Amino acid sequence: MSVDLPSSDPTEVAVSIVVPVRNEADNVAPLIAEIAAALDGRWAYEIIYVNDGSTDATADRIAAIMKARANLRQIRHAGSAGQSAAVRSGVRAARGAVVATLDGDGQNNPAFLPDLISAIEKGGDRIGLVAGQRIGRKDTGFKKLQSRIANGVRNAILRDGTRDTGCGLKAFRRDVFLMMPYFDGLHRFLPALVRREGYEIAYVDVIDRPRHSGVSNYGFFDRLWIGIMDLAGVWWLIRRKKPTPVATEVTSHD
């Protein structure tokens, strides 16, 4: 499904929560309940589940909850296109000026969403991204090693000042995200690309936890090999960035 613009629904939405999922049927209901518990009464928000080609009951579980929850939406990819594509589809469909993301497996605790959203709002025009930084990770030792190597190589080359870009908990301004050049793996390079656009980054420590059920569907090889071509491409983009000119329209009254 191609989604180019936010829905025309007139309901005012301040924050859009984007959750990319593939084959996470058993995690859908618990995570939605936790998101609601964290945000109800604090912001006018919507939850956008991007179903990235799931072959299990994920679509049906989301659809069932949509009947009772008007602020829940589902975007479906006909086939799996990857996590970056799923995040991008969700952001493009979002109605909120602020977008927050989290993984659909339950490892990212929605209780930290208010901290991320508050930080992006308080940062004003200066802050383009608030990135969650995991502490007390519950992954296996091998996955932790993969992430440590990937983050170390990326930071040494890009110098983005971020120790953990793989955490799914992030908040950013929708317009800033849509400035970014799109490529597979974009979500792992957001700090470097946000800095490239002249914005600052804020950080929030978040506590990791085990996934509710199922197995990991995204990112196994990315954690180990980081995507050398993508890394080189982002380095090139940063090097080639030119200052954005100040543009004003001249009218007959000027």
C-alpha positions as CSV (number, residue, x, y, z in Angstrom):
1,M,0.0,0.0,0.0
2,S,1.4,3.4,-1.0
3,V,0.7,6.2,1.5
4,D,1.8,9.7,0.4
5,L,-0.1,12.1,2.6
6,P,-1.7,12.1,6.0
7,S,-5.4,11.2,6.2
8,S,-7.9,14.0,5.8
9,D,-9.6,13.1,9.0
10,P,-10.3,16.5,10.7
11,T,-9.6,15.1,14.2
12,E,-6.6,17.1,15.6
13,V,-3.6,14.9,16.4
14,A,-0.5,16.3,18.1
15,V,1.5,13.1,18.3
16,S,1.7,10.0,16.1
17,I,3.1,6.8,17.4
18,V,4.5,4.6,14.6
19,V,5.1,0.9,15.3
20,P,6.7,-1.2,12.5
21,V,5.7,-4.9,12.8
22,R,6.2,-8.1,11.0
23,N,4.7,-11.3,12.4
24,E,4.1,-10.0,15.9
25,A,0.5,-11.1,16.4
26,D,0.9,-12.1,20.1
27,N,2.6,-8.7,20.9
28,V,0.0,-6.4,19.4
29,A,-2.7,-6.2,22.1
30,P,-0.3,-5.9,25.1
31,L,1.8,-3.2,23.4
32,I,-1.2,-1.1,22.4
33,A,-2.6,-1.3,25.9
34,E,0.8,-0.1,27.3
35,I,1.0,2.8,24.8
36,A,-2.5,3.9,25.8
37,A,-1.7,3.7,29.5
38,A,1.4,5.9,28.9
39,L,-0.3,8.6,26.7
40,D,-4.0,8.7,27.5
41,G,-5.0,12.1,28.9
42,R,-1.6,13.7,28.1
43,W,-1.7,14.2,24.3
44,A,-4.1,14.0,21.4
45,Y,-2.4,11.0,19.7
46,E,-2.8,8.3,17.2
47,I,-1.2,4.8,16.9
48,I,-0.1,3.8,13.5
49,Y,0.8,0.1,13.1
50,V,2.7,-0.5,9.9
51,N,2.2,-4.2,9.0
52,D,5.3,-5.0,7.0
53,G,4.1,-8.1,5.0
54,S,3.1,-10.2,8.0
55,T,2.1,-13.8,7.3
56,D,0.6,-14.6,10.7
57,A,-2.4,-13.1,12.5
58,T,-0.9,-9.7,13.0
59,A,-3.3,-7.9,10.6
60,D,-6.4,-9.6,12.2
61,R,-5.3,-8.7,15.7
62,I,-4.8,-5.0,14.8
63,A,-8.1,-4.9,12.9
64,A,-10.0,-6.3,15.9
65,I,-8.6,-3.7,18.2
66,M,-9.4,-0.9,15.7
67,K,-13.1,-1.6,16.2
68,A,-12.8,-0.5,19.8
69,R,-10.0,2.1,19.5
70,A,-10.7,5.0,17.0
71,N,-7.1,6.3,17.2
72,L,-5.6,3.1,16.0
73,R,-4.7,2.8,12.3
74,Q,-3.1,0.1,10.2
75,I,-0.9,0.6,7.1
76,R,-0.1,-2.6,5.2
77,H,2.8,-3.5,3.0
78,A,1.9,-6.1,0.4
79,G,5.2,-7.7,1.0
80,S,8.0,-7.2,3.6
81,A,10.0,-4.1,2.7
82,G,12.1,-3.8,5.9
83,Q,12.0,-1.7,9.0
84,S,13.2,1.5,7.5
85,A,10.5,1.3,4.8
86,A,7.9,0.6,7.5
87,V,8.9,3.5,9.6
88,R,8.8,5.8,6.5
89,S,5.3,4.6,5.5
90,G,4.1,5.4,9.0
91,V,5.7,8.8,9.1
92,R,4.2,9.7,5.8
93,A,0.8,8.7,6.9
94,A,1.1,10.5,10.3
95,R,-1.2,13.4,11.2
96,G,0.9,14.6,14.2
97,A,3.7,17.2,13.9
98,V,5.6,15.0,16.4
99,V,6.3,11.4,15.6
100,A,7.5,8.8,18.1
101,T,8.6,5.3,17.1
102,L,9.1,2.0,19.0
103,D,9.6,-1.6,18.0
104,G,6.6,-3.9,18.0
105,D,8.2,-6.8,19.9
106,G,7.6,-5.3,23.4
107,Q,11.3,-4.8,24.2
108,N,10.9,-1.0,24.0
109,N,8.8,0.1,27.0
110,P,6.1,2.6,26.1
111,A,6.4,4.1,29.6
112,F,9.3,6.2,28.2
113,L,7.3,7.7,25.4
114,P,6.2,10.8,27.5
115,D,9.9,11.6,28.2
116,L,10.8,11.5,24.6
117,I,7.8,13.5,23.4
118,S,8.2,16.1,26.1
119,A,11.9,16.5,25.2
120,I,11.1,17.1,21.5
121,E,8.4,19.6,22.4
122,K,10.6,21.5,24.9
123,G,13.5,21.6,22.5
124,G,11.6,23.8,20.0
125,D,13.1,24.4,16.6
126,R,16.6,23.6,17.9
127,I,16.0,19.8,18.6
128,G,15.3,17.6,15.6
129,L,15.5,14.2,17.3
130,V,15.3,12.7,20.7
131,A,16.9,9.3,20.8
132,G,16.4,6.6,23.4
133,Q,19.6,5.1,24.7
134,R,19.2,1.6,26.1
135,I,20.6,0.6,29.5
136,G,20.3,-2.9,31.0
137,R,19.8,-4.5,27.6
138,K,18.1,-7.9,27.7
139,D,19.5,-9.2,24.4
140,T,21.8,-12.2,24.2
141,G,25.5,-11.6,24.6
142,F,26.1,-12.1,20.9
143,K,23.5,-9.5,19.9
144,K,25.1,-7.1,22.4
145,L,28.5,-7.7,20.8
146,Q,27.0,-7.1,17.4
147,S,25.5,-3.7,18.5
148,R,28.7,-2.7,20.2
149,I,30.8,-3.3,17.1
150,A,28.2,-1.7,14.8
151,N,27.8,1.4,16.9
152,G,31.6,1.7,17.4
153,V,32.4,1.6,13.7
154,R,29.5,4.0,12.8
155,N,30.5,6.5,15.5
156,A,34.1,6.4,14.5
157,I,33.3,7.2,10.9
158,L,30.3,9.6,11.2
159,R,31.1,11.1,14.6
160,D,27.4,11.4,15.3
161,G,27.9,11.5,19.1
162,T,25.3,8.7,19.7
163,R,26.3,5.5,21.5
164,D,23.1,3.5,20.6
165,T,21.3,4.2,17.2
166,G,19.6,0.8,17.2
167,C,17.1,1.7,19.9
168,G,13.6,1.8,18.4
169,L,12.4,4.5,20.9
170,K,12.8,7.8,19.1
171,A,10.8,11.0,18.8
172,F,11.3,13.6,16.1
173,R,9.5,16.3,14.1
174,R,7.7,14.9,11.1
175,D,9.0,17.6,8.8
176,V,12.6,17.0,9.8
177,F,12.3,13.3,9.1
178,L,10.8,13.9,5.7
179,M,13.8,16.0,4.8
180,M,16.0,13.0,5.0
181,P,17.2,11.1,1.9
182,Y,15.5,7.7,2.0
183,F,17.4,4.4,1.8
184,D,17.2,1.0,3.4
185,G,18.7,1.2,6.9
186,L,17.8,4.9,7.3
187,H,16.5,4.4,10.8
188,R,20.0,3.4,12.1
189,F,21.6,6.6,10.7
190,L,19.0,9.2,11.9
191,P,21.4,11.0,14.4
192,A,24.0,11.7,11.7
193,L,21.4,12.8,9.1
194,V,19.6,15.0,11.6
195,R,22.9,16.7,12.5
196,R,23.5,17.1,8.8
197,E,20.3,19.2,8.5
198,G,21.6,21.5,11.2
199,Y,19.5,20.2,14.2
200,E,20.6,19.1,17.6
201,I,19.9,15.7,19.3
202,A,18.7,15.1,22.8
203,Y,19.0,11.7,24.6
204,V,16.9,9.8,27.0
205,D,18.1,6.7,28.9
206,V,15.5,3.9,28.6
207,I,15.4,0.5,30.2
208,D,15.4,-2.4,27.9
209,R,13.3,-5.6,28.6
210,P,12.8,-9.0,27.0
211,R,10.5,-9.3,24.0
212,H,7.0,-10.5,25.0
213,S,6.9,-13.4,22.6
214,G,8.1,-14.6,19.2
215,V,11.5,-14.1,17.6
216,S,13.4,-11.1,16.1
217,N,12.3,-10.3,12.5
218,Y,14.6,-7.4,11.7
219,G,18.2,-6.4,11.8
220,F,20.2,-9.5,12.6
221,F,22.9,-8.9,10.0
222,D,22.7,-5.1,10.3
223,R,23.9,-5.4,13.9
224,L,27.0,-7.3,12.9
225,W,28.0,-5.8,9.5
226,I,26.3,-2.4,9.8
227,G,25.8,-2.1,6.0
228,I,29.2,-0.8,4.7
229,M,27.7,0.7,1.6
230,D,25.1,2.6,3.6
231,L,27.8,3.8,6.0
232,A,29.9,5.0,3.1
233,G,26.9,6.7,1.5
234,V,25.9,8.6,4.7
235,W,29.6,9.7,5.1
236,W,29.5,11.0,1.5
237,L,26.1,12.8,2.1
238,I,27.6,14.6,5.2
239,R,30.7,15.6,3.3
240,R,28.7,17.0,0.4
241,K,26.2,19.0,2.5
242,K,26.1,22.7,1.6
243,P,24.5,25.4,3.8
244,T,20.9,25.9,3.1
245,P,20.3,29.4,1.6
246,V,17.9,31.8,3.2
247,A,15.2,32.2,0.6
248,T,12.5,34.9,0.7
249,E,9.9,35.7,-1.9
250,V,10.1,39.1,-3.5
251,T,6.7,40.7,-4.1
252,S,5.7,43.9,-5.8
253,H,5.2,45.5,-2.4
254,D,8.9,45.0,-1.3
